[in-house]
Amino acid sequence: MTAPDTFRVFVNERPADVPRGASALDAVRAFDAALADGVAAGDRALTDSRGLPVEATASAYAGAIYRVVAVRRGAGLPDAGDDA
């Protein structure tokens, strides 16, 4: 028996089927391209089902649960890379 070419993940509580070898960002893109663009631009971030950060380049796996969240920037604090 051969392994299927795709597997199911969940993005914001919705199912998405992705090909083997897909990244977490690929999973988001399969669900919603605009959300994936926000993650790629750094305006959004990925977490797992527990709220822990997930790298966009992390390998997706069957049954993974990803949540796309807003990136919080501290009020009055410089962004990373800004001169203080």
Residue, then its C-alpha position, 0 to 999 in steps of 0.5 A: m500500500t502506498a502513502p497518499d499524495t496529500f494529507r489533512v491539516f487544519v487552519n483556523e479550525r478549517p480543514a485543508d488538504v496539502p501535498r506531502g512535503a508541504s510547509a506550515l505556510d503551504a498549509v495556510r496558503a491552501f486554506d487562504a492565500a491572503l492569510a498566507d501573504g500576511v504571514a510571509a510579510g510578517d503581518r501575521a504569525l502562526t501558532d499551533s493548537r496550544g498557542l505556541p509559535v510555529e515557523a512558517t518553514a516548519s514541515a506540516y504533518a497530518g492532523a496539524i492544527y495551525r492558527v493565524v494570529a495578528v503580530r503584536r508590536g509593543a506600543g512605543l517600542p522599536d520594532a526589531g532591527d530599528d535603532a533604539 
